[in-house]
Amino acid sequence: MTAFITIPFVVVVVLLLVFSSFRILREYERGVIFLLGRFWKVKGPGLIVVIPGVMQMVRVELRTVVMDVPPQDVISRDNVSVKVNAVVFFRVIDPQRAIIQVEDFYTATNQLAQTTLRSVLGKHELDEMLAERDKLNLDIQKILDTNTDAWGIKVTTVEIKHVDIDPTMVRAIAQQAEAERTRRAKIIHAEGEFQAAEKLVQAADLISKSPQALQLRYLQTLSGIAGEKSNTIVFPLPMDLITPFLEALKKP
């Protein structure tokens, strides 16, 4: 009787062990297999066998992970305090190193991203943070990618999301921008006056060398005056027309 009960029990246990040995990994998953505590191989995707008690498996996803970096207090090179947050895109390219070389690759990458964000942005002025984000994103991405390579992590993209500035500093920046626009407007106006003066000098030189040009200009002026609705018309007379009469009157 005891043997009769024991055999079915053993069969059930064996079947449970067999069924529990089968694992299914999706296309984007890999299984890091340890045999008696030592790394054996990386398996997947599909159906794999993990012998209970002898083998252990750690699942690792190969899909790109989107990680938010919490706001960091950063003091820029020109001593302006700002809060900056970012988003980091990374993925596991070597499951073995991601499990063996670091305890928790997600937490480690997050902490490294925070310190790198503060370190890189602290070397730049506020204007550079606002105007050169693409360059700063690339610098942070390269540093993170280099440091996480030993963990089997590939950092593909880093994007700075927000640069929060103190309200008093916002007003100062607005005043600075307004002063810059005023300066540019004055420069453009001065350049226009300079170019106009150059053209007037060139026109005066041309007219002085060609009396016919002066006569044509005189006729154009008369034509313009005649087209105006006015009861009184003043005709300007060139000095070269009046001079002969004045000289004749001076003669005895």
Sequence and secondary structure as in RCSB ss.txt:
>XXXX:A:sequence
MTAFITIPFVVVVVLLLVFSSFRILREYERGVIFLLGRFWKVKGPGLIVVIPGVMQMVRVELRTVVMDVPPQDVI
SRDNVSVKVNAVVFFRVIDPQRAIIQVEDFYTATNQLAQTTLRSVLGKHELDEMLAERDKLNLDIQKILDTNTDA
WGIKVTTVEIKHVDIDPTMVRAIAQQAEAERTRRAKIIHAEGEFQAAEKLVQAADLISKSPQALQLRYLQTLSGI
AGEKSNTIVFPLPMDLITPFLEALKKP
>XXXX:A:secstr
 HHHHHHHHHHHHHHHHHHHHEEEE TTEEEEEEETTEEEEEE SEEEE  TTTEEEEEEE S EEEEEEEEEEE
 TTS EEEEEEEEEEEES HHHHHHT S HHHHHHHHHHHHHHHHHTTS HHHHHH HHHHHHHHHHHHHHHHGG
GTEEEEEEEEEEEEE HHHHHHHHHHHHHHHHHHHHHHHHHHHHHHHHHHHHHHHHHHH HHHHHHHHHHHHHHH
HTS  S       HHHHHHHHHHHH  
